[in-house]
Amino acid sequence: MKSTDNSFIRSALSDYAITDAEYAEAVENEARCLQDHGFEVQKDPNGRNGIRSRSDISNDEQMKLTQECSEQSGLAEIEPLYWEVKANPHRVDWRAAERDCLVEFGVLEKGTTVEEMDRWLNSGEIEQVKDIAYVCSQDPLGYLGLKEKHHKK
């Protein structure tokens, strides 16, 4: 955790577990900062902030301001931890879970090792099943709902 004077960020990160309320507050803090910098903010379906590009400033300036707001709000530090805990609340071996997910979808054979999975992922053979590989890399345990959505297809 970086050193910060922001008491909200320090408090949220102090226990290394981000609650839904802390995440929502960080998102709201970022939205206020973006609005203060003249951006129109719209929430996406996951509650994240989206902005409409401004034509009165350069892309570099927009990126600088959005990064500044992300850091000032605490979202830059809070969001990765929040989603990590949501996706893996029991802290299981992520790579093994990813492999098991690929086996579940029939992409890899039962008994495939993590090392064999890595070789396969780096082989270029992934193209035909890149959607499944993405789902398994992001939500191998199914806590984010990506696996379920893909199973319904």
PASEBA-1860 file (N, C-alpha, C; in nm, 3 decimals):
! residues 153
1> MKSTDNSF> 0.085/-0.117/0.000/0.000/0.000/0.000/0.090/0.123/0.000 ~ 0.065/0.214/-0.093/0.139/0.339/-0.100/0.106/0.426/0.020 ~ 0.199/0.513/0.054/0.174/0.609/0.160/0.080/0.717/0.106 ~ -0.023/0.750/0.183/-0.120/0.849/0.140/-0.170/0.928/0.259 ~ -0.206/1.053/0.232/-0.267/1.137/0.335/-0.419/1.121/0.337 ~ -0.475/1.054/0.238/-0.619/1.038/0.225/-0.667/0.934/0.327 ~ -0.744/0.979/0.427/-0.789/0.889/0.534/-0.884/0.781/0.481 ~ -0.966/0.813/0.382/-1.056/0.714/0.325/-0.975/0.599/0.264
9> IRSALSDY> -0.874/0.632/0.185/-0.793/0.528/0.121/-0.721/0.444/0.226 ~ -0.660/0.510/0.324/-0.590/0.437/0.430/-0.684/0.343/0.504 ~ -0.802/0.391/0.536/-0.900/0.310/0.608/-0.946/0.191/0.523 ~ -0.978/0.216/0.397/-1.028/0.110/0.309/-0.924/0.001/0.289 ~ -0.798/0.040/0.278/-0.693/-0.057/0.251/-0.633/-0.120/0.377 ~ -0.668/-0.071/0.492/-0.604/-0.114/0.616/-0.624/-0.263/0.646 ~ -0.738/-0.320/0.608/-0.763/-0.461/0.638/-0.746/-0.551/0.515 ~ -0.701/-0.494/0.403/-0.676/-0.568/0.279/-0.801/-0.639/0.227
17> AITDAEYA> -0.917/-0.589/0.265/-1.045/-0.641/0.214/-1.134/-0.521/0.189 ~ -1.180/-0.507/0.067/-1.262/-0.393/0.028/-1.409/-0.434/0.030 ~ -1.489/-0.362/0.108/-1.632/-0.391/0.114/-1.701/-0.329/-0.008 ~ -1.824/-0.371/-0.031/-1.903/-0.313/-0.140/-1.921/-0.162/-0.116 ~ -1.942/-0.123/0.010/-1.962/0.018/0.043/-1.835/0.099/0.018 ~ -1.719/0.044/0.052/-1.593/0.115/0.027/-1.567/0.130/-0.123 ~ -1.596/0.025/-0.198/-1.580/0.032/-0.342/-1.674/0.137/-0.402 ~ -1.800/0.134/-0.360/-1.898/0.231/-0.410/-1.856/0.374/-0.377
25> EAVENEAR> -1.800/0.394/-0.258/-1.755/0.528/-0.220/-1.638/0.573/-0.306 ~ -1.546/0.483/-0.335/-1.433/0.518/-0.421/-1.480/0.552/-0.562 ~ -1.575/0.475/-0.613/-1.631/0.502/-0.746/-1.700/0.640/-0.747 ~ -1.775/0.669/-0.641/-1.843/0.798/-0.631/-1.743/0.913/-0.618 ~ -1.637/0.892/-0.541/-1.533/0.994/-0.528/-1.469/1.023/-0.664 ~ -1.444/0.917/-0.740/-1.385/0.936/-0.872/-1.482/1.011/-0.962 ~ -1.611/0.976/-0.958/-1.711/1.042/-1.042/-1.717/1.192/-1.012 ~ -1.715/1.228/-0.884/-1.716/1.370/-0.846/-1.593/1.442/-0.901
33> CLQDHGFE> -1.477/1.380/-0.889/-1.354/1.440/-0.939/-1.362/1.460/-1.091 ~ -1.409/1.357/-1.161/-1.422/1.367/-1.307/-1.519/1.478/-1.346 ~ -1.630/1.488/-1.275/-1.727/1.594/-1.303/-1.666/1.731/-1.274 ~ -1.588/1.740/-1.166/-1.521/1.866/-1.134/-1.424/1.908/-1.245 ~ -1.375/1.809/-1.321/-1.284/1.838/-1.431/-1.358/1.848/-1.564 ~ -1.490/1.859/-1.559/-1.569/1.884/-1.679/-1.610/1.762/-1.760 ~ -1.594/1.643/-1.704/-1.634/1.523/-1.776/-1.779/1.488/-1.745 ~ -1.847/1.434/-1.844/-1.981/1.378/-1.824/-1.960/1.231/-1.787
41> VQKDPNGR> -2.011/1.192/-1.670/-1.988/1.057/-1.618/-2.114/0.974/-1.632 ~ -2.098/0.852/-1.681/-2.207/0.757/-1.692/-2.161/0.626/-1.631 ~ -2.245/0.562/-1.552/-2.211/0.433/-1.490/-2.236/0.320/-1.589 ~ -2.143/0.224/-1.593/-2.166/0.106/-1.674/-2.246/0.003/-1.592 ~ -2.286/-0.108/-1.652/-2.368/-0.206/-1.578/-2.303/-0.260/-1.450 ~ -2.171/-0.255/-1.441/-2.102/-0.303/-1.320/-2.080/-0.193/-1.218 ~ -2.136/-0.074/-1.245/-2.122/0.037/-1.151/-1.994/0.115/-1.167 ~ -1.916/0.085/-1.268/-1.791/0.158/-1.293/-1.822/0.287/-1.368
49> NGIRSRSD> -1.732/0.383/-1.355/-1.750/0.511/-1.422/-1.703/0.505/-1.566 ~ -1.785/0.558/-1.653/-1.748/0.578/-1.791/-1.759/0.727/-1.818 ~ -1.677/0.777/-1.907/-1.684/0.920/-1.937/-1.700/0.943/-2.086 ~ -1.759/1.056/-2.117/-1.769/1.099/-2.255/-1.645/1.185/-2.282 ~ -1.576/1.155/-2.390/-1.454/1.230/-2.423/-1.485/1.378/-2.441 ~ -1.389/1.457/-2.402/-1.402/1.602/-2.419/-1.328/1.645/-2.544 ~ -1.390/1.731/-2.622/-1.327/1.778/-2.746/-1.243/1.904/-2.723 ~ -1.254/1.962/-2.603/-1.183/2.088/-2.576/-1.043/2.068/-2.519
57> ISNDEQMK> -1.004/1.943/-2.493/-0.869/1.915/-2.443/-0.812/1.795/-2.518 ~ -0.682/1.780/-2.514/-0.616/1.671/-2.587/-0.641/1.536/-2.517 ~ -0.618/1.429/-2.592/-0.631/1.295/-2.535/-0.533/1.277/-2.419 ~ -0.413/1.330/-2.435/-0.313/1.320/-2.327/-0.362/1.389/-2.201 ~ -0.423/1.506/-2.215/-0.475/1.579/-2.099/-0.591/1.502/-2.035 ~ -0.677/1.443/-2.119/-0.787/1.362/-2.066/-0.734/1.244/-1.986 ~ -0.633/1.176/-2.040/-0.575/1.061/-1.971/-0.511/1.105/-1.840 ~ -0.445/1.219/-1.841/-0.382/1.271/-1.719/-0.487/1.299/-1.613
65> LTQECSEQ> -0.597/1.363/-1.652/-0.703/1.398/-1.556/-0.775/1.274/-1.503 ~ -0.803/1.178/-1.590/-0.872/1.058/-1.544/-0.783/0.977/-1.450 ~ -0.654/0.971/-1.479/-0.560/0.902/-1.391/-0.551/0.973/-1.256 ~ -0.546/1.104/-1.261/-0.542/1.185/-1.138/-0.665/1.157/-1.051 ~ -0.782/1.154/-1.114/-0.905/1.127/-1.039/-0.908/0.986/-0.982 ~ -0.859/0.891/-1.060/-0.854/0.753/-1.014/-0.764/0.741/-0.891 ~ -0.651/0.809/-0.894/-0.557/0.805/-0.781/-0.611/0.881/-0.661 ~ -0.664/1.002/-0.682/-0.715/1.083/-0.572/-0.833/1.018/-0.501
73> SGLAEIEP> -0.916/0.950/-0.576/-1.036/0.887/-0.520/-1.003/0.758/-0.445 ~ -0.886/0.703/-0.472/-0.849/0.574/-0.414/-0.884/0.457/-0.503 ~ -0.958/0.483/-0.610/-1.003/0.374/-0.696/-0.887/0.299/-0.759 ~ -0.778/0.368/-0.791/-0.663/0.303/-0.853/-0.609/0.190/-0.765 ~ -0.614/0.207/-0.635/-0.564/0.106/-0.543/-0.675/0.012/-0.495 ~ -0.794/0.065/-0.478/-0.904/-0.012/-0.421/-0.966/-0.109/-0.521 ~ -0.985/-0.065/-0.644/-1.056/-0.149/-0.741/-0.988/-0.283/-0.768 ~ -0.857/-0.289/-0.791/-0.797/-0.421/-0.817/-0.816/-0.519/-0.700
81> LYWEVKAN> -0.801/-0.470/-0.578/-0.820/-0.555/-0.461/-0.966/-0.598/-0.448 ~ -1.058/-0.506/-0.473/-1.200/-0.537/-0.465/-1.237/-0.652/-0.559 ~ -1.196/-0.641/-0.686/-1.232/-0.744/-0.784/-1.156/-0.874/-0.759 ~ -1.035/-0.864/-0.707/-0.960/-0.985/-0.674/-1.034/-1.065/-0.567 ~ -1.083/-0.997/-0.465/-1.156/-1.064/-0.358/-1.290/-1.116/-0.409 ~ -1.358/-1.041/-0.495/-1.486/-1.086/-0.551/-1.468/-1.213/-0.635 ~ -1.361/-1.216/-0.714/-1.337/-1.328/-0.804/-1.280/-1.450/-0.734 ~ -1.213/-1.430/-0.620/-1.146/-1.540/-0.552/-1.156/-1.523/-0.400
89> PHRVDWRA> -1.279/-1.529/-0.345/-1.295/-1.500/-0.203/-1.229/-1.601/-0.109 ~ -1.205/-1.721/-0.156/-1.145/-1.824/-0.071/-0.996/-1.841/-0.099 ~ -0.942/-1.753/-0.182/-0.799/-1.751/-0.215/-0.745/-1.886/-0.260 ~ -0.816/-1.947/-0.351/-0.768/-2.073/-0.408/-0.657/-2.044/-0.508 ~ -0.585/-2.145/-0.547/-0.477/-2.131/-0.645/-0.540/-2.089/-0.779 ~ -0.516/-1.965/-0.817/-0.581/-1.906/-0.935/-0.545/-1.979/-1.063 ~ -0.418/-2.011/-1.079/-0.373/-2.077/-1.202/-0.434/-2.217/-1.214 ~ -0.442/-2.289/-1.103/-0.505/-2.421/-1.105/-0.654/-2.408/-1.137
97> AERDCLVE> -0.719/-2.306/-1.083/-0.860/-2.283/-1.111/-0.881/-2.249/-1.258 ~ -0.791/-2.171/-1.315/-0.799/-2.138/-1.457/-0.788/-2.266/-1.542 ~ -0.693/-2.351/-1.506/-0.675/-2.478/-1.577/-0.801/-2.563/-1.564 ~ -0.855/-2.573/-1.442/-0.975/-2.654/-1.420/-1.094/-2.601/-1.499 ~ -1.101/-2.471/-1.513/-1.208/-2.409/-1.593/-1.194/-2.450/-1.740 ~ -1.073/-2.446/-1.791/-1.050/-2.485/-1.931/-1.081/-2.634/-1.952 ~ -1.053/-2.716/-1.852/-1.089/-2.858/-1.858/-1.242/-2.872/-1.857 ~ -1.307/-2.797/-1.770/-1.454/-2.801/-1.760/-1.520/-2.768/-1.893
105> FGVLEKGT> -1.464/-2.672/-1.967/-1.519/-2.633/-2.097/-1.474/-2.726/-2.210 ~ -1.392/-2.827/-2.177/-1.347/-2.923/-2.279/-1.234/-2.873/-2.366 ~ -1.170/-2.765/-2.326/-1.060/-2.709/-2.404/-0.930/-2.786/-2.377 ~ -0.908/-2.821/-2.251/-0.791/-2.900/-2.212/-0.838/-3.034/-2.159 ~ -0.750/-3.134/-2.168/-0.783/-3.267/-2.118/-0.765/-3.273/-1.968 ~ -0.846/-3.355/-1.904/-0.833/-3.380/-1.760/-0.691/-3.430/-1.735 ~ -0.630/-3.382/-1.628/-0.494/-3.422/-1.595/-0.387/-3.327/-1.649 ~ -0.429/-3.225/-1.726/-0.335/-3.126/-1.777/-0.276/-3.048/-1.660
113> TVEEMDRW> -0.145/-3.027/-1.663/-0.080/-2.951/-1.556/-0.089/-2.802/-1.587 ~ -0.062/-2.720/-1.488/-0.059/-2.575/-1.508/0.050/-2.539/-1.609 ~ 0.164/-2.606/-1.600/0.275/-2.581/-1.693/0.234/-2.614/-1.836 ~ 0.162/-2.725/-1.855/0.113/-2.761/-1.988/0.011/-2.659/-2.037 ~ -0.074/-2.611/-1.946/-0.171/-2.508/-1.982/-0.097/-2.383/-2.030 ~ 0.007/-2.343/-1.958/0.084/-2.224/-1.997/0.146/-2.240/-2.135 ~ 0.201/-2.359/-2.162/0.258/-2.382/-2.296/0.150/-2.372/-2.402 ~ 0.031/-2.427/-2.373/-0.079/-2.419/-2.469/-0.122/-2.274/-2.489
121> LNSGEIEQ> -0.134/-2.198/-2.379/-0.175/-2.058/-2.391/-0.076/-1.978/-2.475 ~ 0.052/-2.012/-2.466/0.155/-1.940/-2.541/0.178/-1.995/-2.681 ~ 0.111/-2.103/-2.716/0.135/-2.171/-2.844/0.067/-2.103/-2.962 ~ -0.031/-2.020/-2.937/-0.105/-1.959/-3.046/-0.229/-2.039/-3.086 ~ -0.248/-2.155/-3.026/-0.364/-2.239/-3.058/-0.492/-2.188/-2.993 ~ -0.481/-2.084/-2.916/-0.591/-2.031/-2.836/-0.698/-1.961/-2.921 ~ -0.664/-1.919/-3.041/-0.752/-1.834/-3.122/-0.895/-1.886/-3.133 ~ -0.913/-2.015/-3.155/-1.048/-2.069/-3.176/-1.131/-2.071/-3.049
129> VKDIAYVC> -1.067/-2.064/-2.935/-1.141/-2.068/-2.808/-1.105/-1.949/-2.720 ~ -1.071/-1.836/-2.783/-1.026/-1.721/-2.705/-1.133/-1.668/-2.610 ~ -1.261/-1.682/-2.644/-1.367/-1.639/-2.553/-1.366/-1.721/-2.424 ~ -1.354/-1.852/-2.439/-1.348/-1.940/-2.322/-1.221/-1.913/-2.243 ~ -1.110/-1.896/-2.311/-0.983/-1.868/-2.242/-0.993/-1.738/-2.163 ~ -1.059/-1.638/-2.220/-1.077/-1.511/-2.149/-1.162/-1.532/-2.023 ~ -1.276/-1.600/-2.038/-1.364/-1.626/-1.923/-1.287/-1.698/-1.814 ~ -1.212/-1.801/-1.851/-1.137/-1.879/-1.751/-1.023/-1.799/-1.689
137> SQDPLGYL> -0.968/-1.703/-1.761/-0.861/-1.622/-1.703/-0.916/-1.516/-1.607 ~ -1.040/-1.473/-1.628/-1.099/-1.366/-1.548/-1.190/-1.417/-1.437 ~ -1.256/-1.530/-1.459/-1.357/-1.578/-1.365/-1.358/-1.731/-1.358 ~ -1.242/-1.793/-1.331/-1.238/-1.939/-1.334/-1.325/-2.005/-1.227 ~ -1.356/-1.934/-1.122/-1.436/-1.991/-1.014/-1.585/-1.959/-1.029 ~ -1.620/-1.869/-1.121/-1.758/-1.837/-1.149/-1.823/-1.734/-1.059 ~ -1.747/-1.668/-0.974/-1.805/-1.571/-0.881/-1.849/-1.440/-0.948 ~ -1.795/-1.411/-1.065/-1.832/-1.286/-1.133/-1.944/-1.306/-1.235
145> GLKEKHHK> -1.985/-1.430/-1.256/-2.095/-1.459/-1.348/-2.054/-1.479/-1.492 ~ -1.926/-1.466/-1.524/-1.883/-1.482/-1.663/-1.897/-1.627/-1.711 ~ -1.862/-1.721/-1.625/-1.872/-1.863/-1.664/-2.017/-1.899/-1.693 ~ -2.106/-1.858/-1.605/-2.247/-1.890/-1.622/-2.300/-1.833/-1.753 ~ -2.264/-1.710/-1.783/-2.309/-1.649/-1.908/-2.258/-1.727/-2.028 ~ -2.133/-1.773/-2.019/-2.076/-1.846/-2.133/-2.138/-1.984/-2.147 ~ -2.172/-2.048/-2.036/-2.237/-2.180/-2.040/-2.374/-2.170/-2.106 ~ -2.443/-2.057/-2.090/-2.578/-2.040/-2.146/-2.578/-2.022/-2.298
153> K> -2.461/-1.987/-2.354/-2.455/-1.964/-2.499/-2.482/-2.090/-2.577
END
